[in-house]
Amino acid sequence: MNATRRALLGAAAALAAPATLQAQGRFPERPITILVPFPPGGATDVQMRALAEAATRHFGQTVLVENRPGAGSTLGAAAVARARPDGYQVAQMTLPALRLPFMQRMPYDPRRDFTPIIHLTGYTFGVMVRADSPWKTWQELVADARARPGRHRWGNTGANGTPHLAMLELAEREGLQVEHIPFRGEADAVPAVLGGHIEATAGGTGSSQLVTEGKLRYLNFWTRQRVPRFPDVPTLLELGYQGMVITSPYGLVAPAGLDAEILGALHEGFRRALHDPTHLAVLERLDQPVEYLNSADYARNMAETIDFEEKRVERLGLRTG
C-alpha cells in the first residue's frame, strides 16, 4: 500500500470516526447530572446550563443541571461526597465549599472526599443598586451608610460565601454598621434590591441585562481590570481597597475513588464543552474568563486553596462551631 493510499484511508477513517465520546462504546452510557448549588436564574445557573448543553453534544448523552441552593453553596459538594464514584453525578465546587469545613462541622472532608475533574472559570463580582436609587457611586453609598448607621441592608449570595465575606470586609474597612442579608443566590438577592427591600447587593453578572435595561446600576467590580462591557464602573483596587481582587474561581468534582478511565472521559467531555463556541458566547455575555485547568492541575490548585482557606479562617477567627 503506497503512502497516498494510506493517507486517503486514514482521512476516510477520521471522517467516519464517531463524533462523540459515548459513540466510542465507553463512558457515559446514561445521563450525567451536574449539581449546581445555586437557584435557577443567576449567573452560575446560566453558565452551567450552557455548559451542560454543550457537554450533551460532546458526550452523546444528556447532561442535566440539578439546582441545590442553600447552605452557603455547599449542598452540591455534600451530595457528591456521598454519591457512588461512577461518574454520573458531579458537582460545581465553589470556594465556600472548600472554606466552610474549617468554619463549622460539614458532612465532608474537602481533602479526601472528591476527585477534581476540571477547573472552569471565575465570577465577575460587583455591588449593585437600583438604577433610580440616590447613590450614583460607591462612595455615595458608603457615605450614606456612614451617616445612617444600622439603616443599610446589604445583600449577598449566601451566608459565609465569597460575596458575604467581601462585603463584611468592605464594611469593616469603612467602619460601617450595616445589616448583611444572605440570600440563596443572585436570583433571590436581585429581586430584593428591585423591590426596595435592601439597599444594595453583591453578586455576579447574571443580572447584567437589568443594568443595560436601566433597572440596576453597578457601583464597583472586584476584578483586577475594569469590565469592558461597563467601562465606567471602577474596580475596588481603583477605589483604594488594596489587595481586593475577588473572583471565586470554580470547577467540577466527582466523588473520591473515581476510576481513572472515567475521570479521563469526564475531563475530555467537559473540556470540549468549556471551549465550545456556544458556551464561550455565554461566558463572554457574563464577563467571565476561561480559566481551564486539567484534572491534575486542578487537584494541585484545590489542595493549595484548601490550605489557604484553612489558614485564612484561623487568622480571621471565623470558626463558628
Secondary structure, 3 states (H helix, E strand, C coil): CCHHHHHHHHHHHHHHCCCCCHHHCCCCCCCEEEEECCCCCCHHHHHHHHHHHHHHHHHCCCEEEEECCCHHHCHHHHHHHHCCCCCCEEEEECHHHHHHHHCCCCCCCCCCCEEEEEEEECCCCEEEEECCCCCCCHHHHHHHHHHCCCCCEEEECCCCCHHHHHHHHHHHHHCCCCEEEECCCHHHHHHHHHCCCCCEEEECCCCHHHHHCCCEEEEEECCCCCCCCCCCCCECCCCCCCCCCCCCCEEEEEECCCCHHHHHHHHHHHHHHHCCHHHHHHHHHCCCCEEEECHHHHHHHHHHHHHHHHHHHHHHCCCCC
